[in-house]
Amino acid sequence: MKKTLFIWDFHGVLEKDNEKAVIEISNKVLSQQGYTERFTEQDNERLYGLKWYQYFERLSPRFSSQECLDLQAECFELTKNDPSILIRYIKTNDNVIEVLSKIDESDGHQIVVSNTRQQDLIWFLNAINAKQFFYGENIIGVNAHQTHETKLYAVQDYLKDKNFDKIIVIGDSESDLELGRAIGAITYFYKHPGKQHEATQNADYLIDDLREVLKELS
């Protein structure tokens, strides 16, 4: 029996609507810190996928690098102390539980990798009722917001003592697809229904329904 590994990105793939919480939290922190600048709903599309401090870099050229990092830290702190904004927005993406369940019931293996602090990624998985499908080393939070660690390095480290016949990467960004190419994976470029896929040379499949990946089980 062939061993298949599914590597999931989290934000924009397993969940939906978290980006709306990011905008509200960011604006609340800007207000608390005495800044007049604010993000708009249009910034959801323009900035989606960036690290949090990069949101602030794009918001105003007058913000120093340190100010952007400080604002990011305040956002993390606000989220930790008051998760109600995240809870109000974040949802399990369409068909996620069905897809994860079928992989779990098969001989497939699956991990989740995100540019998110480890403790936050565990919180997110619980928030969308998907923690049951991931455990221990199969949850990889890469603190790229504050370190130089990358998802590729973390995945390569995970794979170094394992042997899979087939690896599937499902992500919503070019960096996810590049990660897949670097490890010889089959790549699925996912976007929520109604959102446009960016041009890429690194995707084997463009999908807007996560059930498409289940064909890799056959």
C-alpha positions, 0 to 999 in steps of 0.5 A: 500500500502506497503511503500518501502525505497531505500537507495543508496550509491553514489560513485561506484553506482550512478556514474562511473569514479570518482575514476580516478579523485581522482588519478589525483587530489591526484597526482597534490596535491602531486606535488604541496606539493613537494612530489615525490610519485605518485599514479598509475592506478593500485591504482584505484582498490587497494584503491577504497572505502577508505577515501581520507586520507587513500589513502595517508596512503597506498601510503607511510609508511613515511607519518605521520597521520597528513600529510595524513590529510593535503594532504586530506584537500589540495585535498578537497580545490583543488576540490572546487577551480577547479572542472574541473578535476571531471567534466572531469571524473565523469559520470552518471552510466548506467541506473541510471536515468531510475531506479531513475525515475521509483522509483520516479513515484511509491510509493517508497521512496529513499535517498542517503547516502555517506561518502562525505561532504554534500555540495559535495554530492549535487554537485555530484548529480547535476553533474550526473543530479540526484539531481531532485530525492533527496531533503532535508533530503533525501540527507545524506552526512556523513563527515566520512573523518573528523569526527567519524559519520557513515553512519549507525548512520545517517541512523538510525537517518533518520529512527527513526520517519518513518515507512517503510514496506521494506527497500532496500540498494544498495551499492558497499562495505561490509560496505554498506551491513553491514549497510543494515543488521543492519537495517533489509534491503534487500541488493544489492551488486552492481559492475560495469560490469566487476568488481568482487564482493568480498566474502560476507555473507551480500548480498542478491543479487549480481548485475551488472545492477541497473535495478535489484532493480526494482523488489522490486517495484512489 
